[in-house]
Amino acid sequence: GGCGKTTTATSLSAFLALSNRKVLLIDLDPQSHASIGLNIKVEELEKSAYDIFAGSQAVQLEDVMVPVADRFDLIPSQMILSAVEQELAERPGRESILLRSVQQTKRAYDYLVVDCPPSLGMLTVNALRACSEALIPIDMSVFSLQGVARLLEVVELLKNRYGHDISCRAVATMCDTRTRFAAELLGDIE
């Protein structure tokens, strides 16, 4: 948490849309900061990312999608999404719900960007299963490096269990290279 995931996801999505790419940003963080940051009134939404995971096969990405700008759509989040972890505990195929939803969407996107929660639970696993590349924001702290190590363990698990190979890239955020610690950490990340 606090390493710039949401800022990176929303900024990247907006930049891609401004560069004539069709983008879908999926807010999988129950805090809903990506949705709120894009001026979506989450408390007024009838449907959100939660409904994709809540068990109803009838709810597709198109049913939840909110247009943000030209070539830029959003799957918004709400606090209720935090209940998904427990609701999926015993459900078969729970790690691939988002992947199936993405595969079933009828809209064509150049990029799907997923803003993940600050945990390695089932929502993050779903995001990783649905992606081909993970862009990992890292702030210059020991805690971030430990978090990245755990995330890479999950990526390796997905590769071993499902044959799903994800290309991982790091993005250094909040980096003040004037400090020796940050400069050394940045060197380690590189």
ZABA-754253 format. One record per residue: residue number from 1; residue in three letters; x, y, z of N, C-alpha, C in turn. Coordinates in steps of 0.1 Angstrom, whole numbers, always signed. Layout:
# residues N
<NUM,"ala",<X,Y,Z>,<X,Y,Z>,<X,Y,Z>>;
...
# end
This chain:
# residues 190
<1,"gly",<+8,-12,+0>,<+0,+0,+0>,<+8,+13,+0>>;
<2,"gly",<+3,+23,-6>,<+10,+36,-6>,<+22,+37,-16>>;
<3,"cys",<+23,+28,-25>,<+35,+28,-34>,<+32,+35,-47>>;
<4,"gly",<+19,+39,-50>,<+15,+45,-62>,<+8,+37,-72>>;
<5,"lys",<+2,+26,-68>,<-5,+17,-77>,<-17,+24,-84>>;
<6,"thr",<-25,+31,-76>,<-37,+38,-82>,<-33,+50,-91>>;
<7,"thr",<-23,+57,-86>,<-18,+69,-94>,<-12,+64,-107>>;
<8,"thr",<-5,+53,-107>,<+1,+47,-119>,<-9,+42,-128>>;
<9,"ala",<-19,+35,-123>,<-30,+29,-131>,<-38,+39,-138>>;
<10,"thr",<-42,+49,-130>,<-51,+60,-136>,<-43,+68,-146>>;
<11,"ser",<-31,+72,-143>,<-23,+80,-152>,<-20,+73,-164>>;
<12,"leu",<-16,+60,-163>,<-12,+52,-175>,<-25,+51,-184>>;
<13,"ser",<-36,+48,-178>,<-49,+47,-186>,<-52,+59,-193>>;
<14,"ala",<-51,+71,-186>,<-54,+84,-193>,<-45,+87,-204>>;
<15,"phe",<-32,+84,-202>,<-22,+87,-212>,<-24,+78,-224>>;
<16,"leu",<-27,+65,-222>,<-30,+56,-233>,<-42,+61,-241>>;
<17,"ala",<-53,+65,-234>,<-65,+70,-241>,<-62,+83,-249>>;
<18,"leu",<-54,+92,-243>,<-50,+104,-250>,<-41,+101,-262>>;
<19,"ser",<-35,+89,-262>,<-26,+84,-273>,<-34,+76,-284>>;
<20,"asn",<-47,+78,-284>,<-56,+71,-293>,<-57,+56,-291>>;
<21,"arg",<-55,+51,-279>,<-57,+37,-276>,<-70,+36,-268>>;
<22,"lys",<-77,+25,-270>,<-90,+22,-263>,<-86,+15,-250>>;
<23,"val",<-90,+20,-239>,<-85,+15,-226>,<-97,+12,-217>>;
<24,"leu",<-96,+1,-210>,<-105,-2,-199>,<-97,-3,-186>>;
<25,"leu",<-100,+5,-176>,<-94,+5,-163>,<-103,-3,-154>>;
<26,"ile",<-98,-13,-147>,<-106,-21,-138>,<-101,-18,-124>>;
<27,"asp",<-110,-12,-116>,<-107,-9,-102>,<-110,-21,-93>>;
<28,"leu",<-100,-28,-89>,<-102,-40,-80>,<-99,-37,-66>>;
<29,"asp",<-97,-24,-63>,<-94,-20,-49>,<-107,-16,-42>>;
<30,"pro",<-111,-23,-31>,<-123,-19,-24>,<-123,-5,-19>>;
<31,"gln",<-111,+1,-18>,<-111,+16,-14>,<-116,+25,-24>>;
<32,"ser",<-117,+20,-37>,<-123,+27,-48>,<-116,+40,-52>>;
<33,"his",<-103,+41,-49>,<-96,+54,-51>,<-95,+57,-66>>;
<34,"ala",<-93,+47,-75>,<-92,+49,-89>,<-106,+55,-94>>;
<35,"ser",<-117,+49,-89>,<-130,+53,-93>,<-133,+67,-88>>;
<36,"ile",<-130,+70,-75>,<-132,+83,-69>,<-123,+93,-76>>;
<37,"gly",<-111,+90,-79>,<-102,+99,-85>,<-106,+103,-100>>;
<38,"leu",<-114,+94,-106>,<-119,+97,-119>,<-133,+103,-118>>;
<39,"asn",<-136,+108,-106>,<-149,+116,-104>,<-161,+107,-105>>;
<40,"ile",<-160,+95,-102>,<-172,+86,-102>,<-178,+86,-88>>;
<41,"lys",<-191,+88,-86>,<-197,+88,-73>,<-201,+74,-70>>;
<42,"val",<-191,+67,-64>,<-193,+52,-61>,<-205,+49,-53>>;
<43,"glu",<-209,+58,-44>,<-220,+55,-35>,<-234,+55,-43>>;
<44,"glu",<-234,+61,-55>,<-246,+61,-63>,<-246,+50,-74>>;
<45,"leu",<-236,+42,-75>,<-236,+31,-85>,<-245,+20,-82>>;
<46,"glu",<-252,+15,-92>,<-261,+3,-90>,<-253,-9,-91>>;
<47,"lys",<-242,-9,-99>,<-233,-21,-101>,<-219,-17,-101>>;
<48,"ser",<-210,-26,-97>,<-196,-23,-97>,<-188,-36,-99>>;
<49,"ala",<-175,-36,-97>,<-167,-47,-99>,<-172,-59,-91>>;
<50,"tyr",<-177,-56,-79>,<-183,-66,-70>,<-192,-76,-77>>;
<51,"asp",<-201,-70,-86>,<-211,-78,-93>,<-205,-88,-102>>;
<52,"ile",<-193,-86,-107>,<-187,-95,-116>,<-183,-108,-108>>;
<53,"phe",<-179,-106,-96>,<-175,-117,-87>,<-186,-123,-79>>;
<54,"ala",<-198,-117,-78>,<-208,-120,-68>,<-216,-133,-72>>;
<55,"gly",<-213,-139,-83>,<-219,-152,-85>,<-229,-152,-97>>;
<56,"ser",<-235,-141,-100>,<-244,-140,-111>,<-237,-141,-124>>;
<57,"gln",<-239,-151,-132>,<-233,-152,-145>,<-238,-142,-155>>;
<58,"ala",<-249,-136,-152>,<-255,-126,-161>,<-248,-113,-161>>;
<59,"val",<-240,-110,-151>,<-233,-97,-150>,<-220,-97,-157>>;
<60,"gln",<-219,-90,-168>,<-207,-90,-176>,<-200,-76,-175>>;
<61,"leu",<-188,-75,-180>,<-181,-62,-179>,<-189,-51,-185>>;
<62,"glu",<-196,-53,-196>,<-204,-42,-202>,<-215,-37,-193>>;
<63,"asp",<-220,-46,-184>,<-231,-43,-175>,<-226,-33,-164>>;
<64,"val",<-213,-33,-162>,<-208,-25,-151>,<-200,-13,-155>>;
<65,"met",<-196,-13,-168>,<-187,-3,-174>,<-193,+11,-173>>;
<66,"val",<-184,+21,-170>,<-187,+35,-169>,<-178,+42,-179>>;
<67,"pro",<-183,+50,-188>,<-174,+58,-197>,<-168,+69,-189>>;
<68,"val",<-155,+71,-190>,<-147,+82,-183>,<-144,+93,-193>>;
<69,"ala",<-140,+89,-205>,<-136,+99,-215>,<-136,+91,-228>>;
<70,"asp",<-134,+98,-239>,<-133,+92,-252>,<-122,+81,-252>>;
<71,"arg",<-125,+69,-255>,<-116,+58,-256>,<-111,+53,-242>>;
<72,"phe",<-118,+57,-231>,<-114,+54,-218>,<-127,+50,-209>>;
<73,"asp",<-128,+37,-206>,<-139,+32,-198>,<-133,+27,-185>>;
<74,"leu",<-142,+25,-175>,<-139,+21,-162>,<-148,+11,-156>>;
<75,"ile",<-143,+1,-150>,<-151,-8,-142>,<-149,-3,-127>>;
<76,"pro",<-159,+4,-122>,<-157,+10,-109>,<-157,+0,-97>>;
<77,"ser",<-152,+4,-86>,<-152,-4,-74>,<-161,+3,-63>>;
<78,"gln",<-165,-5,-54>,<-172,+0,-42>,<-166,-8,-30>>;
<79,"met",<-169,-3,-18>,<-164,-10,-6>,<-169,-24,-5>>;
<80,"ile",<-181,-27,-10>,<-186,-41,-9>,<-177,-51,-15>>;
<81,"leu",<-168,-47,-24>,<-158,-56,-31>,<-149,-63,-20>>;
<82,"ser",<-148,-57,-8>,<-139,-63,+2>,<-146,-76,+7>>;
<83,"ala",<-158,-78,+5>,<-165,-91,+9>,<-162,-102,-1>>;
<84,"val",<-157,-99,-12>,<-154,-110,-23>,<-144,-120,-18>>;
<85,"glu",<-134,-116,-11>,<-124,-126,-6>,<-131,-138,+1>>;
<86,"gln",<-140,-135,+11>,<-147,-145,+18>,<-157,-153,+10>>;
<87,"glu",<-164,-146,+1>,<-174,-152,-7>,<-168,-162,-17>>;
<88,"leu",<-156,-160,-21>,<-150,-169,-31>,<-142,-180,-24>>;
<89,"ala",<-142,-181,-11>,<-133,-190,-4>,<-135,-205,-9>>;
<90,"glu",<-147,-209,-12>,<-149,-223,-15>,<-154,-225,-30>>;
<91,"arg",<-154,-214,-37>,<-159,-215,-51>,<-149,-220,-61>>;
<92,"pro",<-152,-231,-68>,<-143,-236,-78>,<-141,-226,-89>>;
<93,"gly",<-128,-225,-94>,<-125,-216,-105>,<-124,-201,-101>>;
<94,"arg",<-124,-199,-88>,<-124,-185,-82>,<-113,-176,-87>>;
<95,"glu",<-102,-182,-91>,<-90,-175,-95>,<-91,-170,-109>>;
<96,"ser",<-101,-174,-116>,<-102,-170,-131>,<-115,-163,-134>>;
<97,"ile",<-122,-158,-125>,<-134,-151,-127>,<-132,-139,-136>>;
<98,"leu",<-123,-130,-133>,<-120,-118,-141>,<-115,-122,-155>>;
<99,"leu",<-107,-132,-156>,<-102,-137,-169>,<-114,-141,-178>>;
<100,"arg",<-123,-149,-172>,<-135,-153,-180>,<-143,-141,-184>>;
<101,"ser",<-145,-131,-175>,<-152,-119,-179>,<-146,-111,-190>>;
<102,"val",<-133,-110,-189>,<-125,-103,-199>,<-126,-110,-213>>;
<103,"gln",<-125,-123,-213>,<-126,-131,-225>,<-140,-130,-231>>;
<104,"gln",<-151,-128,-223>,<-164,-127,-228>,<-169,-113,-232>>;
<105,"thr",<-161,-103,-229>,<-165,-90,-233>,<-165,-88,-248>>;
<106,"lys",<-175,-81,-253>,<-177,-79,-267>,<-170,-66,-272>>;
<107,"arg",<-165,-58,-263>,<-158,-46,-267>,<-144,-49,-269>>;
<108,"ala",<-138,-42,-279>,<-124,-44,-282>,<-116,-32,-275>>;
<109,"tyr",<-106,-36,-268>,<-97,-27,-261>,<-83,-29,-265>>;
<110,"asp",<-75,-19,-266>,<-61,-20,-268>,<-54,-24,-255>>;
<111,"tyr",<-59,-19,-244>,<-52,-21,-231>,<-63,-23,-221>>;
<112,"leu",<-61,-33,-212>,<-69,-34,-200>,<-59,-32,-188>>;
<113,"val",<-62,-22,-180>,<-53,-19,-169>,<-61,-22,-156>>;
<114,"val",<-55,-29,-147>,<-61,-33,-134>,<-54,-26,-122>>;
<115,"asp",<-62,-19,-115>,<-57,-13,-102>,<-60,-23,-91>>;
<116,"cys",<-50,-29,-85>,<-51,-39,-75>,<-52,-34,-61>>;
<117,"pro",<-58,-42,-52>,<-57,-38,-38>,<-43,-40,-32>>;
<118,"pro",<-41,-34,-21>,<-28,-36,-14>,<-27,-49,-7>>;
<119,"ser",<-30,-60,-13>,<-29,-73,-7>,<-27,-84,-18>>;
<120,"leu",<-23,-95,-14>,<-21,-106,-23>,<-33,-117,-22>>;
<121,"gly",<-45,-112,-21>,<-56,-121,-20>,<-62,-124,-33>>;
<122,"met",<-74,-129,-33>,<-81,-135,-45>,<-83,-124,-56>>;
<123,"leu",<-85,-111,-52>,<-87,-101,-62>,<-74,-99,-70>>;
<124,"thr",<-63,-99,-63>,<-50,-97,-70>,<-47,-109,-78>>;
<125,"val",<-50,-121,-74>,<-48,-133,-81>,<-56,-133,-94>>;
<126,"asn",<-69,-128,-93>,<-77,-127,-105>,<-71,-117,-115>>;
<127,"ala",<-66,-106,-110>,<-60,-96,-118>,<-48,-102,-126>>;
<128,"leu",<-40,-109,-119>,<-28,-116,-125>,<-32,-126,-135>>;
<129,"arg",<-42,-134,-132>,<-47,-144,-142>,<-52,-138,-155>>;
<130,"ala",<-57,-126,-153>,<-63,-119,-165>,<-53,-111,-173>>;
<131,"cys",<-41,-110,-168>,<-31,-101,-175>,<-20,-109,-181>>;
<132,"ser",<-13,-103,-191>,<-1,-108,-197>,<+11,-101,-192>>;
<133,"glu",<+9,-90,-186>,<+21,-82,-180>,<+17,-75,-167>>;
<134,"ala",<+26,-75,-158>,<+24,-68,-145>,<+34,-57,-144>>;
<135,"leu",<+28,-45,-142>,<+36,-33,-140>,<+36,-31,-125>>;
<136,"ile",<+47,-32,-118>,<+47,-32,-104>,<+53,-19,-99>>;
<137,"pro",<+45,-10,-93>,<+50,+3,-87>,<+58,-1,-74>>;
<138,"ile",<+69,+5,-73>,<+77,+2,-61>,<+82,+15,-55>>;
<139,"asp",<+79,+18,-43>,<+85,+30,-37>,<+98,+25,-30>>;
<140,"met",<+106,+35,-27>,<+120,+31,-22>,<+120,+28,-7>>;
<141,"ser",<+114,+16,-4>,<+114,+12,+10>,<+116,-3,+11>>;
<142,"val",<+121,-8,+22>,<+123,-22,+24>,<+110,-30,+23>>;
<143,"phe",<+99,-24,+28>,<+86,-30,+28>,<+82,-33,+14>>;
<144,"ser",<+84,-23,+5>,<+80,-25,-9>,<+88,-37,-15>>;
<145,"leu",<+101,-38,-13>,<+108,-49,-18>,<+103,-62,-13>>;
<146,"gln",<+99,-63,+0>,<+94,-75,+5>,<+80,-78,-1>>;
<147,"gly",<+72,-68,-4>,<+59,-70,-11>,<+61,-75,-25>>;
<148,"val",<+71,-70,-32>,<+74,-74,-45>,<+79,-89,-45>>;
<149,"ala",<+87,-93,-36>,<+91,-107,-35>,<+79,-116,-33>>;
<150,"arg",<+69,-112,-25>,<+57,-121,-23>,<+49,-121,-36>>;
<151,"leu",<+48,-109,-43>,<+41,-109,-55>,<+47,-118,-66>>;
<152,"leu",<+60,-118,-67>,<+67,-126,-76>,<+65,-141,-73>>;
<153,"glu",<+63,-144,-60>,<+60,-158,-56>,<+47,-162,-62>>;
<154,"val",<+37,-153,-61>,<+24,-156,-66>,<+24,-157,-82>>;
<155,"val",<+32,-149,-88>,<+34,-150,-103>,<+40,-163,-106>>;
<156,"glu",<+50,-168,-99>,<+56,-181,-101>,<+46,-192,-99>>;
<157,"leu",<+38,-191,-89>,<+27,-201,-86>,<+17,-202,-97>>;
<158,"leu",<+13,-191,-103>,<+4,-191,-114>,<+11,-197,-127>>;
<159,"lys",<+23,-195,-128>,<+31,-201,-139>,<+31,-216,-138>>;
<160,"asn",<+34,-221,-126>,<+35,-235,-123>,<+22,-242,-123>>;
<161,"arg",<+12,-236,-118>,<-1,-242,-117>,<-10,-241,-129>>;
<162,"tyr",<-9,-230,-136>,<-18,-228,-148>,<-10,-226,-161>>;
<163,"gly",<+3,-226,-161>,<+11,-223,-173>,<+9,-209,-177>>;
<164,"his",<+5,-200,-168>,<+3,-186,-172>,<+15,-178,-169>>;
<165,"asp",<+22,-175,-179>,<+35,-168,-178>,<+33,-153,-179>>;
<166,"ile",<+36,-145,-169>,<+34,-131,-168>,<+47,-123,-169>>;
<167,"ser",<+48,-114,-178>,<+60,-106,-178>,<+59,-95,-168>>;
<168,"cys",<+69,-94,-159>,<+68,-84,-148>,<+78,-73,-151>>;
<169,"arg",<+74,-61,-148>,<+83,-49,-149>,<+80,-41,-137>>;
<170,"ala",<+91,-34,-132>,<+90,-26,-121>,<+90,-11,-125>>;
<171,"val",<+83,-3,-118>,<+83,+12,-120>,<+86,+18,-106>>;
<172,"ala",<+98,+24,-106>,<+102,+31,-93>,<+93,+44,-91>>;
<173,"thr",<+87,+44,-80>,<+78,+56,-77>,<+84,+62,-64>>;
<174,"met",<+81,+75,-62>,<+85,+82,-50>,<+99,+80,-47>>;
<175,"cys",<+108,+82,-56>,<+122,+79,-55>,<+130,+92,-54>>;
<176,"asp",<+137,+94,-42>,<+145,+106,-40>,<+160,+101,-40>>;
<177,"thr",<+166,+101,-52>,<+180,+95,-54>,<+190,+104,-47>>;
<178,"arg",<+186,+114,-40>,<+196,+122,-32>,<+200,+114,-19>>;
<179,"thr",<+191,+105,-15>,<+195,+97,-3>,<+202,+85,-8>>;
<180,"arg",<+212,+81,+0>,<+220,+69,-4>,<+211,+56,-4>>;
<181,"phe",<+202,+55,+6>,<+194,+44,+7>,<+185,+42,-5>>;
<182,"ala",<+179,+53,-10>,<+170,+52,-22>,<+178,+49,-34>>;
<183,"ala",<+190,+55,-35>,<+199,+52,-47>,<+203,+37,-47>>;
<184,"glu",<+206,+32,-35>,<+210,+18,-35>,<+199,+9,-38>>;
<185,"leu",<+187,+12,-32>,<+175,+4,-35>,<+171,+4,-50>>;
<186,"leu",<+172,+16,-56>,<+169,+17,-70>,<+179,+9,-78>>;
<187,"gly",<+192,+8,-74>,<+201,+0,-81>,<+198,-15,-79>>;
<188,"asp",<+193,-19,-67>,<+189,-33,-65>,<+177,-36,-74>>;
<189,"ile",<+167,-27,-75>,<+155,-29,-84>,<+160,-31,-98>>;
<190,"glu",<+168,-22,-103>,<+173,-23,-117>,<+180,-36,-119>>;
# end
